[in-house]
Amino acid sequence: MLKLKELRLQNDKTQAELAKKLNISRQVYSNYENLINEPSLELLVKMADFFECSVDYLLGREDDFGNITVTANGSLPKEEANLLRIYRSLPIELQGRMEAYAKRLDEMIRDEHS
């Protein structure tokens, strides 16, 4: 449920509001958002329908453009997984700053090699 909090905030919903829409308690929803428990497949589909995204996107297996973001064995290389964990733990506004910094680094490297 890597994307739940991000999607909930983008939709300007509280945990209680979203839990009510999904017909579950706020605490149960919070446990999903905080990776304490995992929802059933049926509930995953309900969540994806509510957010108008794929289940793969909801699970963090697919990016905004529909590209699969995990390897064939279902995991990222250790270094990439660590960066992703850090990124996802940041507030949304700091995620934007991290993305901008990464883009600047990429541009610097490209300029050095051109």
PyMOL commands that set and color helices and strands:
alter all, ss='L'
color gray80, all
select helices_A, chain A and resi 4-10+15-22+26-33+41-51+55-58+78-89+92-112
alter helices_A, ss='H'
color red, helices_A
deselect
rebuild
show_as cartoon
